[in-house]
Amino acid sequence: MKSRFITFEGIDGAGKSSQIAAAVALIQSRGIPVVQTREPGGTPLGEKLRELLLHEPMHLETEALLMFAARREHLAARIQPALAAGAWVVSDRFTDATYAYQVGGRGLDEKRFAALEKWVHPHLQPDLTLIFDLDPQVAARRLAGAGQAPDRFESEQADFFERVRAAYLRRAAADPARIKVIDAAQTPDEIRKELEQIIVEICFQ
């Protein structure tokens, strides 16, 4: 079966990370090797850049460039080799997150974003992207209940996450064949069943 690249997206607190394990288990149950990874990060260099991006103040364009620098390394060192070897790749975030957070949330010029996307991965997009959609106020309560110190993005105000959410939904509307939106206000079991059904219908055909 052809290698597949699946990405999980959503605002902080939407619960996507807890569902990634279910997706990986589903794929492995079919006897398919899976590489699970994340962005920013996924490589030794990427993880160092992640620490900077999550905790160091910086100019918006510096932030976008570092995101794509980490992504270029991630693609070259991990994602593309895994796909070429026949494995599936499941990533917690990819370029849709940069569109949502840097373009939608922070106001990065869309033309600059498009130029970076075209440069870094001109011929590669995920086969399937799952966006976990949730009211930012609900997401904020979930994050507060987690008891962890917020990073630079999690510390943003509610209107920032409203813009991020709206950008995710615009991105989904522009590419409905690739991007599927899941109501993250459902119970974890309901979400798991829905995402497994989507993966089976789109990726196992």
Residue pairs with C-beta under 8 A, 6 or more apart in sequence:
1 32
1 204
3 82
3 83
3 84
3 86
3 87
3 88
3 89
4 88
4 89
4 127
4 128
4 203
5 79
5 83
5 88
5 89
5 91
5 124
5 125
5 126
5 127
5 128
6 23
6 88
6 89
6 90
6 91
6 126
6 127
6 128
6 129
6 130
6 199
6 203
7 90
7 91
7 92
7 93
7 94
7 96
7 126
7 128
7 129
7 130
8 16
8 17
8 19
8 20
8 23
8 90
8 91
8 92
8 93
8 129
8 130
8 132
9 16
9 93
9 94
9 96
9 97
9 100
9 129
9 130
9 131
9 132
9 168
10 16
10 131
10 132
10 133
10 134
10 168
10 184
11 100
11 134
11 136
11 139
11 161
11 164
11 165
11 168
12 139
12 143
12 153
12 154
12 161
13 134
13 138
13 139
13 140
13 141
13 142
13 143
13 154
14 132
14 133
14 134
14 139
14 184
15 132
15 134
15 142
15 184
15 188
15 191
16 92
16 130
16 132
16 184
17 92
18 188
19 132
19 188
19 191
19 192
19 195
20 36
20 90
20 92
22 192
22 195
22 196
23 90
23 195
23 196
23 199
24 34
24 36
24 90
26 196
26 199
26 200
27 34
27 88
27 90
27 199
28 34
30 204
32 87
32 88
33 85
33 86
33 87
33 88
34 87
34 88
34 89
34 90
35 78
35 79
35 82
35 87
35 88
35 89
35 90
36 90
36 91
37 74
37 78
37 79
37 89
37 90
37 91
37 92
38 91
38 92
38 93
39 46
39 67
39 70
39 71
39 74
39 91
39 92
39 93
39 94
39 97
40 46
40 49
40 50
40 53
40 54
40 66
40 67
40 70
40 71
40 93
41 47
41 49
41 50
41 70
41 74
42 70
42 74
42 77
42 78
42 79
42 91
43 70
43 73
43 74
43 77
43 78
45 70
45 73
45 77
46 70
46 73
46 74
49 66
49 69
49 70
50 70
52 58
52 66
53 63
53 66
53 67
53 70
53 152
54 151
54 152
54 153
55 151
55 152
56 152
57 152
58 66
60 102
60 106
60 107
60 108
61 108
61 112
63 102
63 106
64 98
64 102
64 108
64 112
64 113
64 116
65 116
67 98
67 102
68 98
68 116
68 117
68 119
68 120
71 94
71 95
71 98
71 120
71 121
72 120
75 120
75 121
75 124
78 89
79 89
79 91
80 124
82 88
82 89
83 89
88 203
91 126
94 126
94 129
95 117
95 120
95 121
95 125
96 129
96 131
96 168
96 171
96 179
98 113
98 116
98 117
99 113
99 167
99 168
99 171
100 164
100 165
100 167
100 168
100 171
101 153
101 164
101 167
102 108
102 113
103 109
103 110
103 113
103 167
104 163
104 164
104 166
104 167
104 168
104 170
105 156
105 160
105 161
105 163
105 164
105 167
106 160
125 178
126 178
127 178
127 202
127 203
128 178
128 180
128 198
128 199
128 202
128 203
129 178
129 179
129 180
130 179
130 180
130 182
130 195
130 198
131 168
131 169
131 171
131 172
131 179
131 180
131 181
131 182
132 182
132 184
132 191
133 165
133 168
133 169
133 181
133 182
133 183
133 184
134 165
134 183
134 184
134 185
135 185
136 158
136 161
136 162
136 164
136 165
137 158
138 185
139 161
140 158
140 161
143 150
143 154
169 181
171 179
172 179
172 180
172 181
180 198
180 202
182 191
182 194
182 195
182 198
183 191
184 191
186 194
